[in-house]
Amino acid sequence: MERKIRTYGGYFEKFKKTLTKPEQDKIDYCLLLLKTQDRVPSKFMSIIRDGLYELRIEYNGNIYRVFFIFDEGNIIVLFHGFQKKTQKTPLNEIEKALKIKEEYYADKQSQNC
């Protein structure tokens, strides 16, 4: 199986540019898992709520999260990412991702009209 991965709104690219090359490589590795594996271990992925998921990346003692959704079966749409510094995923980051998700579906619907 191979899923397609897309991004939306430039949020993910903006986040990724802030990272070092080794951090970017680790994110690319985790994205490869998401793209190619039927079942991704919960160490790397979890559902947040309302169809929103997070990709979990750990590198060199730092923790990163990238929010995404599944769309049209096997297409993964990446939203934004951040460096996690607290035990729980910050609510404001979840709210931001949910807002981007709404924008994505609104844009998609307007293109289909």
Secondary structure by P-SEA (a helix, b strand, c coil): cbbbbbbccaaaaaaaaaccaaaaaaaaaaaaaaaccccccccccccccccbbbbbbbcccbbbbbbbbbccccbbbbcbbbbbccccccaaaaaaaaaaaaaaaaaaaaaac
